[in-house]
Amino acid sequence: MIISIDGPAGSGKSTVASILAKKLGFIHFNSGSLYRAITAYLIANNVDVKNLSNSSLLKDLKLEVKFLFDEQHVFVNDIDYTNDLRNTTVSTLTPIVSIQPKVRSIADNAQRKIAKTNNLVIDGRDIGSYVFPNAEIKFYLDCDITERARRRKKELKNESLTLKEIEKMLLERDTFDKNKKIAPLVIPNGAIIIDSTNLNIDQVVNKMLKHIKIEKIS
């Protein structure tokens, strides 16, 4: 069974998905970590991510996801890049890497492979609309930009970035995501929309559980 949670950056998708998965006994799968890991790998190998068309490193790239002590780890060519996923450089360059057709193919195949044998709560920006359009239950988690910036600042733990700077970064990411030629950020067909601006994590999860219960009964 697939439960998808889509939404813009900083809306709380990953945190909510993790808790929801535990309550349901599902695996939480963070799709964005795949693109971040590939980006971290390319940076570590001094690749110009703005010019990937001729990069031979993508040709034989091996992407693996392992769940160690209930935590998702992403390996690229047998190296664990999990601890590098949230640094500012990776966050800035991941959108550029993620739109490359070859990168998308690698990431999509990895996600669909895991979905064949597991019940997943999977979050991202194109899960219910593109990667798993037939997901049994779809959510779209939205949030006010100011609140999203506050959450992201707390997540990054980077005192050098102000809230206004993070807000600007998020707005730029929104524009980028919504205007991608392949799999842009949209509200998936049939998705249940939840605005998390004035809700805490438990309140969002409880709202989702109510919808999941209704869906199962029906």
C-alpha positions in Angstrom: 0.0 0.0 0.0 1.2 3.5 -0.9 0.3 6.6 1.0 1.8 9.7 -0.7 2.4 13.1 1.0 3.3 15.9 -1.4 3.8 19.6 -0.7 6.3 22.4 -0.9 9.6 22.6 1.0 9.2 23.2 4.7 5.5 22.2 4.9 6.4 19.4 7.4 6.1 16.4 5.0 9.0 14.3 6.3 8.3 14.8 10.0 4.6 13.9 9.5 5.3 11.0 7.2 7.7 9.5 9.7 5.2 9.6 12.6 2.3 8.4 10.4 4.4 5.5 9.1 5.2 4.4 12.7 1.6 4.5 13.7 0.5 2.4 10.7 3.5 0.0 10.9 4.6 1.2 7.4 8.0 2.2 6.2 8.6 5.9 5.9 10.4 6.7 2.6 11.7 10.2 2.0 12.0 10.5 -1.8 13.9 13.8 -1.7 16.8 12.1 0.1 17.6 10.2 -3.1 18.2 13.3 -5.1 20.1 14.9 -2.3 22.4 11.8 -2.0 23.1 11.9 -5.7 23.9 15.6 -5.5 26.2 15.0 -2.5 27.9 12.3 -4.4 28.5 14.5 -7.5 29.8 17.3 -5.3 32.2 14.9 -3.5 33.5 14.0 -6.9 34.0 17.6 -8.1 31.3 17.4 -10.8 29.8 20.5 -12.2 26.1 19.7 -11.5 25.0 22.5 -13.8 26.5 20.6 -16.7 25.6 16.9 -16.2 24.8 15.9 -19.7 28.3 14.6 -20.4 29.0 13.2 -16.9 30.1 9.6 -17.1 29.5 9.2 -13.3 25.7 8.9 -13.9 26.1 6.1 -16.4 27.0 3.4 -13.8 25.7 5.1 -10.7 24.3 2.6 -8.2 21.6 4.0 -5.8 20.5 2.0 -2.8 18.2 2.6 0.1 18.7 0.7 3.4 16.7 1.0 6.6 19.1 0.8 9.5 17.6 0.9 13.0 14.4 2.3 11.5 16.3 5.1 9.8 16.5 5.6 6.0 20.1 5.6 4.7 21.0 6.4 1.1 24.0 4.8 -0.5 25.6 5.9 -3.8 28.1 3.5 -5.2 28.3 1.8 -1.7 29.0 5.1 0.1 26.5 6.3 2.7 25.7 10.0 2.1 22.9 10.2 4.7 24.9 12.7 6.9 25.4 15.0 4.0 21.8 15.4 2.9 20.9 18.6 4.7 23.9 20.9 4.3 23.2 24.2 2.5 25.3 23.4 -0.6 23.4 20.2 -1.2 20.1 21.9 -0.6 20.9 24.6 -3.1 22.1 22.3 -5.9 19.6 19.4 -5.5 16.9 21.1 -7.6 19.3 21.4 -10.5 20.3 17.8 -10.3 16.8 16.5 -9.8 15.5 17.7 -13.2 18.1 15.7 -15.1 16.3 12.9 -16.9 18.9 10.3 -16.1 18.8 11.2 -12.4 15.0 11.1 -12.3 15.1 7.6 -13.9 17.6 6.3 -11.3 15.5 7.7 -8.4 12.2 6.7 -9.7 13.4 3.1 -10.3 14.7 2.9 -6.7 11.4 4.1 -5.3 9.3 1.8 -7.4 11.5 -1.2 -6.5 11.0 -0.7 -2.8 7.3 -0.2 -3.2 6.9 -3.6 -4.8 7.5 -5.4 -1.5 6.7 -2.8 1.2 3.9 -0.7 2.6 5.1 2.9 2.3 4.3 6.4 3.5 6.4 8.3 1.0 6.8 12.1 0.9 8.1 14.4 -1.8 6.9 16.9 -4.4 5.7 14.6 -7.2 4.8 11.3 -5.5 1.0 11.3 -5.9 1.1 13.1 -9.3 4.0 11.4 -11.1 5.9 8.6 -9.3 2.9 6.8 -7.8 -0.2 8.3 -9.5 -2.2 5.2 -8.4 -1.3 5.5 -4.7 -4.2 4.3 -2.6 -4.3 7.5 -0.4 -2.8 10.9 -1.4 -2.2 13.9 0.8 -1.1 17.4 -0.1 0.4 19.3 2.8 0.5 23.0 2.5 1.8 25.8 4.9 2.2 29.6 5.0 5.7 30.6 3.7 6.7 32.4 7.0 6.0 29.3 9.0 7.8 27.2 6.5 10.9 29.4 6.8 10.8 29.2 10.6 10.7 25.4 10.4 13.4 25.2 7.9 15.7 27.5 9.9 15.2 25.2 12.9 16.0 22.2 10.7 19.1 23.6 9.2 20.5 24.9 12.5 22.4 27.5 10.5 22.6 30.8 12.4 24.1 32.6 9.4 20.9 32.5 7.5 18.1 34.9 8.5 14.4 34.0 8.3 14.0 36.4 5.4 16.9 34.8 3.5 15.4 31.3 4.1 12.0 32.6 3.0 13.5 33.9 -0.2 15.2 30.5 -0.8 11.9 28.7 -0.3 10.0 31.0 -2.6 12.6 30.5 -5.3 12.4 26.7 -4.8 8.5 26.9 -5.1 8.8 28.8 -8.4 11.4 26.3 -9.7 9.3 23.2 -8.6 6.0 24.5 -10.0 7.6 25.3 -13.4 9.5 22.1 -14.0 8.8 20.6 -17.4 8.8 17.1 -15.9 6.8 16.3 -12.8 6.1 19.9 -11.5 4.8 20.5 -8.0 1.0 20.2 -8.2 -1.9 19.0 -6.1 -2.3 15.4 -7.2 -5.7 14.3 -8.5 -7.7 13.0 -5.6 -5.4 14.4 -2.9 -6.6 15.4 0.5 -5.4 18.9 1.2 -4.2 19.8 4.7 -2.9 23.2 5.7 -0.4 22.7 8.5 0.2 26.4 9.2 -1.7 26.5 12.5 -1.5 22.8 13.4 1.2 20.9 15.4 2.6 17.7 14.1 0.2 15.5 16.1 -2.8 17.4 14.9 -1.7 16.9 11.2 -1.1 13.2 11.8 -4.5 12.7 13.5 -6.2 14.4 10.6 -4.5 12.0 8.2 -5.4 9.0 10.3 -9.1 9.9 10.2 -9.0 10.1 6.4 -7.1 6.8 6.2 -9.7 5.1 8.4 -12.5 6.4 6.2 -10.7 5.2 3.1 -10.1 1.8 4.5 -13.8 1.4 5.5 -15.0 2.6 2.2 
